[in-house]
Each structure stands twice: as C-alpha cells, then as structure tokens.
Amino acid sequence: MMGPAADAVRSTLAGFAAPFELRIATPADRPALQRMLELYQHDLSDLWDQDIDEHGEYGYALDLYGQRPGCRAYVVCVAGRYAGFALVTPDVILPGGDHWMAQFFIMKKYRRRGIGEAVATRLFDAWPGRWQVGQMPLNRPAVAFWRGTIGRYTGGRYTETEVTQGWWLGTLQQFESPGRP
C-alpha cells in the first residue's frame, strides 16, 4: 500500500482461492454499503437496542463519510463481490487517540477465513498512530476477535479498558500502529 490514499489493497489468503480487495468506498458503492450496514445492524439487534423504522430499515448516517475530514468508509470485496466494510473516524472515545474503528463487518459467508484480520491489519498499517477499537457490551465474539487480531498485530502490546460512562460503552482496546507501506 502506498499510504492512505491508495485505492486498493489486495492480498491472497491461505485457504481462500480468490484475493480480497479493500478500498475506499466510492459513491457507486453507497447502495451496497448501506445494505451491508442494515445486515450488520440486524446481526447486532440482540445487543444493540434499535428498532427498524416505518420503511423496515435501521438506518445509519453515512453522510459524514467522505464529507468530513478523517471519516473514511471502506468496502471489502472477494472475487468482485461485496464481503464487508469498515468505517474509521477521528472521533475517539478516550483522549489521546487518532483513529476509531467506528464499525467493522464481514459478511457471515466470509467469516473465519482470515479475511477480517487481514482487512484490519491493512487498515492499521495504512493509518499510523494511536488506534481505539471497541466492542459493545456482551458482544463476546467481537471481543475475542479483536483481542486476537490486535494481540497478534501488536505482539501483545495493547491496553484494554471497560468504558462505563459517556456516549459509547463497552470494551475498548488501544494500541499504536507504526504504519507500513
């Protein structure tokens, strides 16, 4: 990757025939990204107290991604098909951070194949600085995924905090990414 402005990242995964692509979302990706956000919110509906609206949608404010500095939306594709997304903002939870993983989703079909960890690693490499990644209370699978992913990425050099006050609550990992080209 040639820095954060690179359009795409490709990597071949062991045990996975097709390469994955991680790229900054374009306006053409917006309908698919919005739909994947609905799937993501449905996946979390037993943990995240939200109801669908009169149109049968949870809704998610995507407008700030691509419009506000530092807010970045990425799509993940496998064999040319959408497979997930990541939303990154500078709106950190605790003082001293640079990047907040606002949302991260890999569709069920592509889970447990190394794609999620590879995507997270590419994002951490692309954006050096102090990262904060959080999981909602009771989302044990996400806590396990992020502890493992961040632990391997940092060689175990990260801190974990339970955030119990403020606009966001849950388990939060913090670590420094040196960035890599």
PyMOL commands that set and color helices and strands:
alter all, ss='L'
color gray80, all
select helices_A, chain A and resi 27-43+108-110+115-126+140-154
alter helices_A, ss='H'
color red, helices_A
select strands_A, chain A and resi 8-11+20-24+72-78+81-89+99-106+129-135+159-163+170-177
alter strands_A, ss='S'
color yellow, strands_A
deselect
rebuild
show_as cartoon
